[in-house]
Amino acid sequence: MKKSRPLKIFVGLLATLLLILAAIVIFVLTFDWNRARPWINHRVSDSIGREFAINGDLRVRWEQGDATESGWRRYVPRPRISANDVYIANPEWTSTGPKLASAGSIVVAIHPLPLLHKEVAIADLAVDNITVAAQRRADGSNTWTFKDNGPSEWEVDIRRLTLGSGDLRYLDDGIKLDLRAKASGINEGADAQKYGIQFDLSGSYRNAPITGGGKVGKVLALTDEHTNFPVQAAASAGKNKIAVEGMLTDPRSPAGLDLKLTLGGASMADLYPLTGVLLPETPPFATTGRLIGKKAGADWNWTYKNFTGTVGGSDLEGTLAYTPRKPRPLLTGTVTSRQLRLEDLGPTIGAESNESKAHRGKPKNQPDDKALPVEQFNTAKWDALDADVQFTGKKLIRTHDIPLNDIKAHIKMNNKVLTLTPLNFGMAGGDIASNIKLDGRQKVIDAEVRATARHLKINQLFPKLESMQASVGEVSADAALAGKGNSVSAMLASSSGEAGATVSEGSVSKFILEAAGLNIANLVFVKLFGDKQIELNCLAGDFVVEHGKAEARRFVVDTREAVINVSGNVDLAKETLDLDVRPQTKGVRIISLRTPLYAKGTFTNPDVGPYKGPLIAKGGAALALATVVNPLAAVVPLINPGKVEPVDCRALLAEANKTRAVAQTQPIRKK
């Protein structure tokens, strides 16, 4: 008797527990959950700080576990909760309507066991007849951020989502976007086998109308590694167009998204408000490639792989990767081009656009009084991201038909400091190497450039000029400059440093200068030599630059007929000239009216001519001798004895090259 007492106690407790469980099951199965709606509505509304309501029928029923699950979990019953006419209110300030979201019906199947460790594991979530009206203001506040109750101890895990028909409106004041979408089910036809939902898009983006539409799958399994959720969509907003097609494959794995993406528009800069990726102002563009998304924690890494496209008349291809990180996201990759037009780069390199000229009252495609580019670099968005991109170009077409080839550039943006180290390319049979740094951390850019040109062939600089085919010789040049400004013009106007150039022995037509638009040098050579081929023994020029004024430290031209010395300065800030050109004839010339020349005026309107004093003196002396002595005596003042010292070109070039080899950004004057 005594030994059976513990057994009786155990049996009694077990029976009691079974009765309690049975009572709970009977209660759940028979309870009218609609009676709990006021309490649920109140608790949820209080928690989110926004009105929440279930106005329709609320039911809870139990069903057997999912047969696709492994082990004993498939036998654990789970509640399936269905609610009709559910909504969450919008804040009062919104203009999209009183309700943030409403649904005709919501069905939720929950795993009960994870609730024991504070996890809401939603096996199935089905939503139908849903309406969403969301808004984000320019200051970043939005309608979907609820009351802050501090960090929650509960986690929500949605494993499968089934979509139904619905309407969406998204209003974004920050990017001036008003997007509307209307979705409906696909129940028949060929698309019904692949897609489940079709939708139409409308609205406006920056006052441009939005049109488009597409199709997506109906059921999205968020945990199945082999999920294939099809997506097809296309939309246009003004001149901007976007199209995607592909599969969403397990968004929680490293291969979460793989879509064919097509983009097109009036300028790549227009993509910034939507993507957050800083891109330059460009001509109309179009590109197609694979968009691959990889999820890393809460962030997504994006790769635009093997894209091809055009920008204006230029072609581009490559792969770019976008990685979200702190304090700034990072854009990396490689881009190549078979043919790139300089004009397609536009304001990216500081070249003035037609729009900018129009704002300054200048007609499009008309000469301007500014020779140096005045287009402003926009550094306000330089801190939107960092970048590390390698660019390779086969050919770059620039003005005057002088192509650049084999372009290599390493473009880096780090904390608003833009560097091109290096920026190298081939030109006219030679090579140009440069390093450029633009520091945009202050309101005014700190700029630094070092450039070297070697072995540029004179006859290749002007391929379409027939008279240049006989020209020979090579040009070499160096520059090291630093300045401040938000345009190329302003940077040069404040720059200090050194610049120099040399030309080895050869010959050059004066027409080269005209073809290049170098009116100043053209006028000088015409005044000195007339319209003919000029034989050069050497040329060496060396300038020191201080605060935008380049002063000639050395500028000597040695030809078969004369030695020419140039002195004076070029003002990059005012874009003016103040040069003296003094020729000394080699050998005796019986009749010579050659006299010192001046080059003054502006870059766009130079004034070149002989100094009147020496010319009048020569002419006056000749006239006096002809009148007083003998007409033949008039020849005497016009005789040039030609006692100029010969130029040692080898030493001159060596000295000029030595100077450039040690060129500093800040100038070092030579005594």
Sequence and secondary structure as in RCSB ss.txt:
>XXXX:A:sequence
MKKSRPLKIFVGLLATLLLILAAIVIFVLTFDWNRARPWINHRVSDSIGREFAINGDLRVRWEQGDATESGWRRY
VPRPRISANDVYIANPEWTSTGPKLASAGSIVVAIHPLPLLHKEVAIADLAVDNITVAAQRRADGSNTWTFKDNG
PSEWEVDIRRLTLGSGDLRYLDDGIKLDLRAKASGINEGADAQKYGIQFDLSGSYRNAPITGGGKVGKVLALTDE
HTNFPVQAAASAGKNKIAVEGMLTDPRSPAGLDLKLTLGGASMADLYPLTGVLLPETPPFATTGRLIGKKAGADW
NWTYKNFTGTVGGSDLEGTLAYTPRKPRPLLTGTVTSRQLRLEDLGPTIGAESNESKAHRGKPKNQPDDKALPVE
QFNTAKWDALDADVQFTGKKLIRTHDIPLNDIKAHIKMNNKVLTLTPLNFGMAGGDIASNIKLDGRQKVIDAEVR
ATARHLKINQLFPKLESMQASVGEVSADAALAGKGNSVSAMLASSSGEAGATVSEGSVSKFILEAAGLNIANLVF
VKLFGDKQIELNCLAGDFVVEHGKAEARRFVVDTREAVINVSGNVDLAKETLDLDVRPQTKGVRIISLRTPLYAK
GTFTNPDVGPYKGPLIAKGGAALALATVVNPLAAVVPLINPGKVEPVDCRALLAEANKTRAVAQTQPIRKK
>XXXX:A:secstr
 TTTHHHHHHHHHHHHHHHHHHHHHHHHHH  GGGGHHHHHHHHHHHHTS EEE S EEEEEE   TTS GGGGG
S EEEEEEEEEEEE  TT SS SEEEEEEEEEEEEESGGGGGTEEEEEEEEEEEEEEEEEE TTS BSS      
S S EEEE EEEE  EEEEEEETTTTEEEEEEEEE  SSGGGGT SEEEEEEEEETTEEEEEEEEE SEEESS T
T  EEEEEEEEETTEEEEEEEEE  TTSTT EEEEEEEEES GGGGHHHH       SSEEEEEEEEEEEETTEE
EEEEEEEEEEETTEEEEEEEEEE  SSS EEEEEEEES EEHHHHGGGGT   HHHHHHTT  TTS  S  S   
    TTGGG EEEEEEEEEEEE GGG  EEEEEEEEEEETTEEEEEEEEEEETTEEEEEEEEEE SSSS EEEEE
EEEEEEEGGGSSTT GGGTT B EEEEEEEEEEE SSHHHHHHT EEEEEEEE SEEEETHHHHHTT HHHHHHH
HHHH SSEEEEEEEEEEEEEETTEEEEEEEEEEESSEEEEEEEEEETTTTEEEEEEEEEEBS BSS     EEEE
EESSSEEEEE HHHHHHHHHHHHHHHHHT GGGGGGGG B  B     HHHHHHHHHHHHHT  SS     
